[in-house]
Amino acid sequence: MISVLDDDPYVRAAIDNLLASRGYVVHTFASAEEFLGSTDLNGASCVIADVQMPVISGIDLLTQMRTQGSATPFIFITAFPDEGVRTRALRAGALCFLGKPFATSELMQCLEMALGGRGDATA
């Protein structure tokens, strides 16, 4: 299962549609708080998250999850691909950092890396 977190409903829907069309099971969330309050927290094979979200940022979410022992792969997407933020995200443990708009092939390549090349449609 892939968890998609973005405060923009259009971005969430676009990624959901893309991944579902490729056979992935996708759950979407409007915020990090919504994700943290869900049962998906421990069941996600990968998290695709916006960097800038209200209250808890994507990087803060990743840091919190790593502190709690989670090794779930994170792919970050952002409309503001600042090099300093990219460095912070990667140092926190992000697998990929993509600027919006990004190519479908870039996201799919990151997802394949996150899933260890399994390409598991139920992931």
C-alpha positions in Angstrom: 0.0 0.0 0.0 1.2 3.5 -0.9 0.3 6.4 1.3 0.1 9.8 -0.5 0.1 12.9 1.7 -0.5 16.3 0.1 -2.7 19.3 1.2 -3.6 19.9 -2.4 -6.6 17.7 -3.3 -5.7 17.9 -7.1 -2.2 16.6 -6.5 -3.5 13.8 -4.2 -6.1 12.8 -6.9 -3.6 12.9 -9.7 -1.0 10.7 -7.9 -3.8 8.4 -6.7 -5.1 7.9 -10.2 -1.6 7.4 -11.7 -0.7 4.7 -9.1 -4.1 3.0 -9.1 -3.9 2.8 -12.9 -0.6 0.9 -12.5 -2.2 -1.5 -10.0 -1.1 -0.1 -6.7 -3.3 0.2 -3.7 -3.2 3.8 -2.6 -4.5 5.6 0.4 -4.5 9.4 0.4 -4.3 11.9 3.2 -4.7 15.7 3.3 -2.2 16.1 6.2 0.5 14.5 8.2 -1.9 14.5 11.2 -4.5 12.6 9.2 -1.9 10.0 8.3 -0.6 9.8 11.9 -4.2 9.2 13.1 -4.8 6.4 10.6 -4.3 2.7 10.7 -2.1 3.0 7.6 0.8 4.3 9.6 2.4 0.9 9.9 1.0 -0.7 6.8 2.5 1.6 4.2 5.1 0.2 1.9 6.0 3.7 0.9 5.0 7.3 1.7 4.8 10.0 -1.0 4.6 13.3 0.9 4.6 17.0 0.1 7.4 18.8 1.9 5.3 21.8 2.9 2.1 21.0 4.7 0.3 22.9 7.5 1.2 22.1 11.1 3.5 19.1 10.5 5.8 19.3 7.4 6.8 16.2 5.4 10.3 16.4 6.8 9.1 16.6 10.3 6.8 13.6 9.7 9.7 11.6 8.4 11.9 12.6 11.4 9.1 11.6 13.8 8.6 8.3 12.1 12.4 7.5 12.1 12.6 8.4 15.8 9.8 5.8 16.4 11.8 3.2 14.5 9.9 3.2 11.2 12.0 2.4 8.1 9.2 3.1 5.6 10.7 4.7 2.4 9.7 8.3 1.8 9.5 10.1 -1.5 9.2 13.9 -1.2 7.4 16.1 -3.7 7.5 19.9 -3.5 6.5 23.0 -5.5 9.5 24.7 -3.9 12.6 22.5 -4.8 15.1 24.5 -2.7 18.5 22.9 -2.5 18.7 23.5 1.3 15.3 21.7 1.8 16.4 18.9 -0.5 19.6 18.4 1.6 17.5 18.4 4.8 15.1 15.8 3.4 17.8 13.5 2.1 19.7 13.7 5.4 16.5 12.9 7.3 16.3 9.7 5.3 14.2 10.5 2.2 14.8 8.2 -0.8 13.8 10.8 -3.5 13.1 14.5 -3.7 11.0 15.6 -6.7 10.1 19.1 -7.7 6.6 19.7 -9.0 5.7 19.3 -11.7 7.6 16.0 -12.1 7.7 13.4 -14.8 5.7 10.3 -14.3 8.8 8.3 -15.1 10.7 10.0 -12.2 8.0 9.2 -9.7 7.8 5.6 -10.9 11.5 5.2 -10.8 11.6 6.4 -7.2 8.7 4.1 -6.3 10.5 1.1 -7.8 13.6 1.9 -5.7 11.4 2.3 -2.6 9.8 -1.1 -3.1 13.1 -2.7 -3.7 12.4 -3.4 -7.4 9.5 -5.6 -6.4 7.0 -3.6 -8.4 4.4 -5.2 -6.2 0.9 -3.9 -7.2 -0.4 -4.6 -3.7 2.4 -2.7 -2.1 
